[in-house]
Amino acid sequence: MKNNEKILFGAACFLGGVVAGFLIAPIKKGVYCGNNNGNYVGTKEELASIIDKNLEDKEIVQEVNEE
């Protein structure tokens, strides 16, 4: 085997192993590149209900602290 053939054979085996590893790996929820620290709220109604609930909770805490 020539030197170029050895390099090509090694690269082909390495890349074949990478592909086989991706195919064998247990991907359950797909591949996701990113993070989950956004502030997305679905609709205006959901946002309004969240704000109302937070305001009610804050008022309850203030009442308890005053007692």
N, C-alpha and C positions, 0 to 999 in steps of 0.2 A: 504494500500500500504506500502510495506517495503521501507526503506530508499534507498536501491540500485535501486529499481524500480523508485523512484522519480527522482533520479539523471539521470538514463538512459532515462526516459521520457523527462526530461528537455533538455538533450543534443540532443535527437532526434528532438524535436521541434525547438531548436535553429538552428541545421544544416539544417532542412527542410526549415526554414525561409531564411537561407542564399542561398540555392539553388533556392527557389522561387524568391528571390530578384534578383538574377543574370538572371533568365529567364524573369522576367518582365521588367528589366531595358532596356532603349532604347539605344542599341549599334548600332551606325550608320556606323562606319568605322572599326569595329572589335576592338580587344584588342591589344594595342601596348605598350610594356614596353621598353622604351628607350628614346632617345632624337634626335633632328634633327640638331645638330650642327656639322655635319661632313663636309668634303670637297670633296665629290664625284663628279666627272665630268664624264659623260657617255663615250665619245670617245676622241681620240686624236684630231680629227678635231674640236670638240666642245671646247676643252681646248685651242687650237690654236686661234679660233675665239674670245674667251673671252679675251685672252691675247692681241691680236691685238686691240680689241675695247678699252681695258683699256689703252693701250699705246697711241692710238689716242686721247682719252679723256684727258690724261695727257698732251700731246703736245698742245692741244687746250687751256687748262687752263694756261700753261706756256706762250703761245702767248698772251693771254688776260692780264696776269699779267705784261708782259713786256711793254705793251702799256700804 
